[in-house]
């Protein structure tokens, strides 16, 4: 399904939004993250897939591969640490703490009794647990019924305390907030709700690193101020909207009225952003929410993220679980011209949306998708649940990575 957003504009990036998230703040977050040894040094790969582009009838496809960001295996490694650091600086800044000293673990004794808590579908909680372990504070993670044991174990490996509840992701968000109120803990969530926007803003600002690296990789005469973006379309995952807002805000500020066409893609049963676009305000999903795309199985739109998405995202679309699995398999196979690589269930939503649009003439026309289109995708995760990945793709992530190395060594 596709919904063209009547509220999307081609105006310059608004000043009121720039006061919340900006390129300057994204750059500061990026500089801070350089001091965290939980991230791989340098930028993640921006992969060119000419064979896939030809098969879908577009000029080019670029995929930013966040699976290579860290051992955590997802883009969430950029958001949770920044939000935690900014929280601690607000709480302890008068004591001389700095982002660098926090991320180097220099204040572990002072922070021993400080507790952070969050709900998660897996990746955000794992990133928060890893950052808390490094910094030296206590971390509690609330998991809902659909989070796999495999993902739970990956979070617990970073010394997080796990609380299990029945229900879905939205129920776990409510439980985390209730526990924080009861015990005086601090919620570090990637979704906003009434009275809670500062930390989700910080999480989203960390995601700007992805857009900053893309912009640098594409930096040429065509990408200077006053010229069109070197990519024409950006297909992004949905979820509560945090990733999309973090990337869209950066690219919108960078290219202004010449920004690319933004398309947000969600599971058909977890379509809260799609429903928000129809309603004209932050809304809830229309389906069961449960999806193989576990990281996108969210039923409630982040109101803060929606402030950025409503005026900028040109279209919202939904895909099936089967279409996501097909996209995982496509990227894993590779070809003579395209490097094979590991993309997790949620990491391929953008490609699933692009493939659907390219195969549907009415959708392609509505999006302005043509043989001249230059498309950017973001693979937001690798095999964060290895057994699930192997079952869906038909081979293990290790096998795909071995073929990748052989391809690169040719």
Secondary structure, DSSP 4 states (H G I P E B T S, - for coil): -EEE-TT---SPPPHHHHTTS-HHHHHHHHHHHTT-TTS-SSPPPEEE-HHHHHHHT-SEEEEEEGGGS-TT-BGGGGTHHHHHHHHHHHHHGGGT--HHHHHTTTTTTTTTT-EEEEEESSHHHHHHHHHHHHHT-EEEEEE-TTS-HHHHHHHHTTTPEEEE-SS-HHHHHHHHHHHHHHHT-EE--SS-BTTB-HHHHHHHHHHHHHHHHHHHHT-SGGGSTTS--S-SEEEEE-TTSHHHHHHHHHHHHHHGGGPPEEEEEEETTS-HHHHHHHHTS--B-SS----SSGGG---B--HHHHHHHTTT--EEEEE-HHHHHHHHHHHHH--SSS------TTTTHHHHHHHHHHT-HHHHHHHT--TT-EEEEEE-BS-SSHHHHHHHHSS-HHHHHHHHHHHHT-
